[in-house]
Amino acid sequence: MQRSVTVIIAAYNAQDTLARAIRSALSQPETLEVIVVDDKSLDATAAVAFEEAKADARVRLLTAEINQGPAAARNRALDAATADFVAILDADDVFLPGRLSRLMACDDAEMLADNIAFVTTDRIGGLMDRTWPDITPDFQTLGITQFVLGNLRRKNVARGELGFLKPVMSRKFLNRHGLRYDTRLRLGEDYDLFLRALLAGARLKFTRRPGYAAAIRRTSLSAQHGAAELSEMHDRLVAHLQMDGLSPALTQAMQAHRDEVRRKRDHRVFLDLRREKGAWVALRYLFGATNRIWPIARQIMSDKLGWTAMAGDAAPAIDVRLLLPPTGQPSVAVHQ
């Protein structure tokens, strides 16, 4: 029996790309429904979704009275979903042909993920006929410690942040464990949900064959998110460390992730203070804790010299960038 999928799209000011995203989901035979939640957009996003719903009864439109962010929008759709599995699709991204069929063929995991192809918006259409013959569709298990480590930076390497994964998730498992997105988060909400699902016993399997195409953002995620979002994410990572049943290896990985986000938060606070209150106030903050000085100085040098890159950052010289390398480990050595 074919397993069904509810595709969830949280949309905000996405009038130019939403129809393409919806149609890519509807082209998958496993798609039972596409639930679009318009998060109080200021443009014609809701009208676009309404037109798509008129054309195909599988499209359902929910509208928000106030903008609450993607986590709240997705939770509303999760509560309304009826299929066996749920899949998150961002409003400016697309599912590649055969994606859900390939994922649903693996029947022994609660979370099933595939590779993400990052590409500029104008080139997404060119991926629809790409077959990736050199990348096997085999599935591998991704352990929880390996997942956490896969979100850390590595020197001189564009980060393949595993929190960017878009797994198809068992709706029954999510409901059984009361798992929903944390609405306080506007950064790292996917990572937070995935980690809590893995801690609850979910099995995560992935294939390196790309099935999801993500539009490259012209500005980095670190530039888009401020100190408040980074602070909230840091607090969640601290809370994760208070959970029961963490192995020493997992604890060490989670601590490293927490420290990395703390350094990013401190750097953002420093930049905000320098811009809003002047250099002297920023310098007082910089020297207010010994663990801030070198990380902030190093990040400033890194930004100026272009030493680091993240998955999803613009890379004009590269046609397509994959989240996971075609072979080998996802992004780090395996630590179970």
C-alpha positions in Angstrom: 0.0 0.0 0.0 1.4 3.4 -1.0 2.1 5.6 2.0 0.7 9.2 1.7 2.4 12.5 2.4 1.1 15.9 3.6 3.3 18.6 2.2 3.4 21.7 4.5 4.4 25.1 3.1 4.7 28.1 5.5 4.6 31.1 3.3 5.4 34.7 3.9 5.6 37.2 1.0 6.2 34.4 -1.4 3.9 35.4 -4.3 6.7 35.0 -6.9 7.7 31.4 -6.0 4.8 29.8 -4.2 3.0 28.4 -7.2 6.2 26.7 -8.4 6.7 25.1 -4.9 3.1 23.9 -4.8 3.1 22.3 -8.2 6.4 20.5 -7.5 4.7 18.9 -4.5 1.5 18.1 -6.4 3.6 16.3 -9.1 4.5 13.6 -6.6 2.1 10.7 -6.6 2.5 10.2 -2.9 1.2 13.8 -2.1 -2.2 13.4 -0.5 -2.5 17.2 0.3 -0.5 20.4 0.3 -1.3 22.7 3.2 -0.2 26.3 2.7 -0.2 28.5 5.7 0.0 32.2 4.8 1.7 33.8 7.7 0.0 37.2 7.3 1.9 38.1 4.1 2.0 41.7 2.8 1.8 40.7 -0.8 -0.4 38.4 -2.9 0.8 35.1 -1.4 -2.7 34.1 -0.1 -4.2 34.9 -3.5 -1.7 32.7 -5.3 -2.4 29.8 -2.9 -6.2 30.3 -3.4 -5.8 30.1 -7.2 -3.8 26.8 -6.8 -6.5 25.4 -4.5 -9.1 26.2 -7.1 -7.1 24.3 -9.7 -6.4 21.2 -7.5 -8.5 20.1 -4.5 -5.5 18.7 -2.8 -4.3 22.2 -1.9 -5.6 23.7 1.3 -5.0 27.3 2.4 -4.9 28.4 6.0 -4.3 32.0 6.9 -2.9 33.6 10.0 -4.3 36.7 11.6 -0.9 37.9 12.7 2.6 37.0 11.6 4.0 34.4 14.0 6.9 32.9 12.1 7.5 29.6 10.3 7.4 27.4 13.5 3.9 28.5 14.4 2.7 28.2 10.8 4.1 24.7 10.5 2.5 23.6 13.8 -0.9 24.7 12.6 -0.4 22.6 9.4 0.8 19.7 11.4 -2.3 19.7 13.5 -4.4 19.8 10.3 -2.5 17.1 8.4 -4.1 13.7 7.6 -1.4 11.7 5.7 0.9 9.1 7.0 4.0 11.3 6.7 4.6 15.0 6.6 7.1 16.9 4.5 8.2 20.5 4.9 8.7 22.6 1.8 9.9 26.2 1.9 7.9 28.5 -0.4 10.8 29.4 -2.6 12.1 25.8 -2.9 10.9 22.7 -4.9 10.7 19.0 -4.7 12.6 17.3 -7.5 10.9 14.6 -9.6 10.6 11.2 -7.9 11.6 12.6 -4.5 8.7 11.2 -2.4 8.7 7.8 -4.2 12.4 7.3 -3.4 11.9 8.3 0.3 8.8 6.2 0.8 10.6 3.2 -0.6 12.6 3.1 2.7 10.1 1.7 5.2 12.1 1.2 8.4 12.6 4.8 9.7 10.5 7.5 11.2 12.5 10.2 9.5 13.7 10.0 5.9 15.9 12.6 4.3 17.7 13.2 1.0 20.4 15.5 -0.3 19.7 19.2 -0.9 20.8 20.9 -4.0 21.5 24.6 -3.5 21.0 26.6 -6.6 20.1 30.2 -7.6 16.4 30.8 -8.1 16.7 31.3 -11.8 18.4 27.8 -12.2 16.0 25.7 -10.1 14.0 24.7 -13.2 17.2 23.2 -14.8 17.3 20.6 -12.0 14.0 19.1 -12.9 15.5 16.9 -15.6 18.8 16.1 -13.8 19.2 12.5 -13.0 22.4 12.4 -10.8 23.6 9.1 -12.3 26.9 9.2 -10.2 25.1 9.4 -6.8 23.6 6.1 -5.6 20.1 6.3 -4.0 21.1 3.9 -1.2 20.1 4.8 2.4 22.3 5.2 5.4 21.5 5.6 9.1 22.4 9.0 10.6 23.0 8.6 14.3 22.1 11.4 16.8 25.7 12.3 17.7 26.7 12.3 14.1 23.7 14.6 13.4 24.8 17.1 16.0 28.4 17.1 14.9 27.2 17.7 11.3 26.1 21.2 12.4 29.6 22.4 13.4 32.0 24.4 11.3 35.1 22.9 9.9 38.1 25.0 9.0 38.3 26.1 5.4 35.2 24.0 4.5 31.8 25.2 3.4 29.6 23.9 6.2 27.1 21.1 5.3 24.8 22.0 8.2 22.6 18.9 8.8 19.9 21.1 10.4 19.1 22.2 6.9 17.8 18.7 6.0 14.2 18.4 5.1 13.2 14.9 6.2 9.8 13.4 5.6 8.5 12.5 9.1 6.1 10.0 10.4 3.0 11.9 11.6 2.1 9.1 13.9 5.5 9.3 15.6 5.3 13.1 16.0 1.8 12.9 17.5 2.7 10.0 19.8 5.5 12.0 21.3 3.8 15.4 21.2 6.5 16.8 18.9 6.0 20.2 17.4 8.1 23.1 16.4 9.2 25.5 19.2 7.4 28.7 18.3 10.0 30.8 20.3 12.6 30.0 17.6 13.0 31.8 14.3 16.5 30.3 13.9 17.3 26.6 14.3 13.7 25.5 14.7 14.3 22.5 12.3 17.4 21.4 14.2 15.6 21.6 17.5 12.7 19.5 16.3 14.9 16.9 14.6 17.1 16.5 17.8 14.1 16.1 20.0 12.7 13.5 17.7 16.0 11.6 17.6 16.1 11.7 21.4 12.6 10.3 21.5 13.8 7.3 19.5 13.2 8.2 15.9 15.4 6.5 13.3 16.8 8.9 10.7 17.9 7.5 7.3 19.2 9.5 4.4 20.3 9.1 0.8 22.9 11.3 -0.9 20.7 11.4 -4.1 19.3 15.0 -4.2 15.5 15.3 -4.0 15.1 18.8 -2.7 16.2 22.0 -4.5 16.7 25.1 -2.3 17.1 28.6 -3.6 20.3 30.2 -2.6 19.9 33.3 -0.5 22.0 36.2 -1.6 22.8 37.2 1.9 24.2 34.8 4.6 22.0 33.4 7.3 24.3 34.9 9.9 23.7 38.3 8.5 19.9 37.9 8.5 19.5 36.7 12.1 20.1 39.0 15.0 21.3 38.7 18.5 17.7 37.9 19.8 17.3 34.9 17.5 20.8 33.6 18.3 20.2 34.1 22.0 16.9 32.1 21.8 18.6 29.3 19.9 21.5 29.3 22.4 19.0 28.9 25.3 17.4 26.0 23.5 20.8 24.3 23.1 21.4 24.8 26.8 18.1 23.2 27.6 18.9 20.2 25.3 21.9 19.5 27.6 19.5 19.1 30.5 17.7 16.2 28.9 18.0 12.7 30.3 19.9 9.8 28.6 22.6 11.7 26.9 25.8 9.7 26.2 29.2 11.2 26.9 29.9 11.5 23.2 26.5 13.1 22.5 27.0 15.5 25.4 30.4 16.6 24.1 29.0 17.2 20.6 26.0 19.2 22.0 28.4 21.3 24.2 30.5 22.1 21.1 27.4 23.2 19.2 26.2 25.3 22.1 29.6 27.0 22.3 29.6 27.7 18.6 26.2 29.4 18.7 27.3 31.4 21.8 30.3 32.7 19.9 28.0 33.7 17.0 25.6 35.4 19.4 28.5 37.3 21.1 29.8 38.4 17.7 26.3 39.7 16.7 25.9 41.5 20.0 29.3 43.2 19.5 28.3 44.3 15.9 24.9 45.6 17.1 26.5 47.6 20.0 29.1 49.1 17.7 26.5 50.2 15.2 23.9 51.4 17.7 25.9 52.7 20.6 29.4 53.3 19.3 32.9 51.6 19.5 33.5 52.2 23.2 30.4 50.4 24.3 31.2 47.6 21.9 34.7 47.3 23.2 33.5 47.2 26.8 31.3 44.3 25.9 34.2 42.6 24.0 36.5 42.8 27.1 33.7 42.0 29.5 34.4 38.2 29.3 37.6 36.5 28.5 35.9 33.9 26.2 34.7 36.7 23.9 37.8 38.4 22.8 39.5 35.9 20.5 36.3 34.4 19.0 34.9 37.8 18.1 38.2 39.0 16.7 38.6 35.8 14.7 35.1 36.1 13.3 35.7 39.7 12.2 38.8 38.7 10.4 37.0 35.7 8.8 34.2 38.0 7.5 36.6 40.5 6.1 38.8 37.8 4.4 35.9 35.5 3.3 37.4 32.5 5.1 34.1 30.7 5.9 31.0 29.8 4.0 27.7 28.1 4.9 25.4 25.9 3.0 22.9 28.2 1.3 25.3 31.1 1.0 25.6 32.6 -2.5 28.4 31.0 -4.6 28.3 32.5 -8.0 31.1 30.3 -9.4 29.3 27.1 -8.5 26.3 25.9 -10.5 24.9 23.5 -7.9 26.1 22.9 -4.4 25.1 19.8 -2.5 24.5 19.8 1.3 26.0 16.3 1.6 29.1 15.2 -0.4 28.3 12.5 -3.0 30.3 9.9 -1.1 31.8 9.4 2.4 30.5 10.7 5.7 27.7 13.4 5.8 30.1 16.1 6.9 32.1 14.8 9.8 33.6 11.5 11.0 31.1 9.2 12.5 30.8 9.3 16.3 28.1 7.0 17.6 
